[in-house]
Amino acid sequence: MIRLWVWLVLLRLRFVRIMWALTTTPRERRALMSELQRLESDPHFAAEWRTALHAEWDQRVFDRAFAELARAMTHELRDR
């Protein structure tokens, strides 16, 4: 039993990132996730978030379409 414990300690020291990934989540992170789930389930917050997300999405789509149109027009003018 002591050999197993020593082996686990050595393994933990050798592979810090793997052991970090295999450990349970800390209490702070669980609290943060529960707060995020609470906020997402709040209808007022969800509506505001969706409105902001859609506005940003619409702006990006418009910017991309405008850039493609401008690029096409410059190619058309250059080809004349």
C-alpha positions in Angstrom: 0.0 0.0 0.0 2.8 2.4 0.8 4.5 1.6 -2.5 1.3 2.5 -4.3 1.1 5.8 -2.5 4.7 6.6 -3.3 4.1 5.7 -6.9 1.1 8.0 -7.0 3.0 10.9 -5.5 5.9 10.4 -8.0 3.4 10.2 -10.8 1.7 13.4 -9.6 5.1 15.2 -9.5 6.1 13.9 -12.9 2.8 14.5 -14.8 1.4 17.7 -13.3 -0.9 18.6 -16.2 -2.4 15.1 -16.5 -3.0 14.9 -12.8 -4.5 18.4 -12.8 -6.9 17.3 -15.6 -7.9 14.1 -13.7 -8.6 15.8 -10.4 -12.1 17.0 -9.5 -13.1 20.5 -10.2 -12.5 23.0 -7.4 -15.3 24.4 -5.4 -14.8 27.9 -6.9 -15.2 26.6 -10.5 -18.4 24.7 -9.5 -19.8 27.8 -7.9 -19.0 29.8 -11.1 -20.7 27.2 -13.3 -23.8 27.2 -11.1 -23.9 31.0 -11.2 -23.6 30.9 -15.0 -26.4 28.3 -15.2 -28.6 30.5 -12.9 -28.0 33.5 -15.1 -28.7 31.6 -18.3 -32.0 30.3 -16.8 -33.1 33.9 -15.9 -35.5 35.0 -18.7 -34.6 38.7 -18.4 -30.9 38.0 -18.7 -31.4 35.5 -21.5 -33.4 38.0 -23.5 -30.8 40.7 -23.1 -28.0 38.3 -24.0 -29.8 37.0 -27.1 -30.5 40.6 -28.2 -26.9 41.6 -27.9 -25.7 38.4 -29.5 -28.0 38.8 -32.5 -27.1 42.4 -32.9 -23.4 41.6 -33.0 -24.0 38.6 -35.3 -26.1 40.8 -37.7 -23.3 43.5 -37.7 -20.6 40.9 -38.6 -22.7 39.4 -41.4 -23.4 42.9 -42.8 -19.6 43.7 -42.6 -18.7 40.5 -44.3 -21.3 41.0 -47.1 -20.2 44.6 -47.5 -16.5 43.6 -47.8 -17.4 41.0 -50.4 -19.5 43.5 -52.4 -16.6 46.0 -52.3 -14.1 43.4 -53.4 -16.4 42.3 -56.3 -16.9 45.9 -57.4 -13.1 46.6 -57.4 -12.5 43.5 -59.5 -15.2 44.5 -61.9 -13.8 48.1 -62.2 -10.3 46.8 -62.7 -11.4 44.4 -65.5 -13.0 47.2 -67.6 
